[in-house]
Amino acid sequence: MPAYTYYCNDCKKEFTVYLTMTEHEKGNPPVCTECGSKNVVAELSSATVITSKKS
C-alpha cells in the first residue's frame, strides 16, 4: 500500500497516510493526525519500487 505525505496548514505538521490507489484517486483529503483538520496539502515524496530478481 503506498504511503502519501501531507502537510497540515493549520498545525504546520507533516504526516504520512497509507492509502490504496483507489482511496487516493477519490480525491478526499485525509484528516490531520495531529489536529483533525482537513486543511491539508499533499507533498511530493520519493517512491521506492521493489521488484523480484526475475524482472
C-alpha positions in Angstrom: 0.0 0.0 0.0 1.5 3.4 -1.0 2.4 6.0 1.6 1.4 9.6 1.0 2.9 12.5 2.8 0.7 15.5 3.7 1.3 18.9 5.3 -1.4 20.5 7.6 -1.8 24.2 7.0 -3.5 24.6 10.4 -1.0 23.0 12.9 2.0 23.1 10.5 2.8 19.4 11.0 3.8 16.8 8.3 2.2 13.3 8.5 2.1 10.1 6.4 -1.0 8.2 5.5 -1.2 4.8 3.9 -3.9 4.7 1.2 -4.8 2.3 -1.5 -4.6 3.7 -5.0 -8.5 3.7 -5.2 -8.8 5.7 -2.0 -6.1 8.2 -3.1 -7.8 8.7 -6.5 -11.1 9.6 -4.9 -9.6 12.9 -4.1 -10.9 13.1 -0.5 -8.2 14.7 1.6 -7.2 12.8 4.8 -7.7 14.3 8.2 -4.6 15.6 10.0 -3.4 13.1 12.6 -2.4 15.9 15.0 -5.3 18.3 15.0 -8.0 16.7 12.9 -8.1 19.4 10.3 -8.9 18.7 6.6 -6.8 21.8 5.6 -4.0 19.6 4.2 -1.9 19.5 1.0 -0.1 16.6 -0.5 3.7 16.9 -0.6 6.0 15.4 -3.2 7.9 12.4 -2.0 10.1 9.8 -3.4 8.9 6.4 -4.3 10.6 3.1 -3.9 9.9 0.1 -6.1 10.9 -3.4 -5.1 10.9 -6.0 -7.9 11.8 -9.6 -8.0 15.2 -10.7 -9.4 13.3 -12.2 -12.4 12.2 -8.8 -13.8 
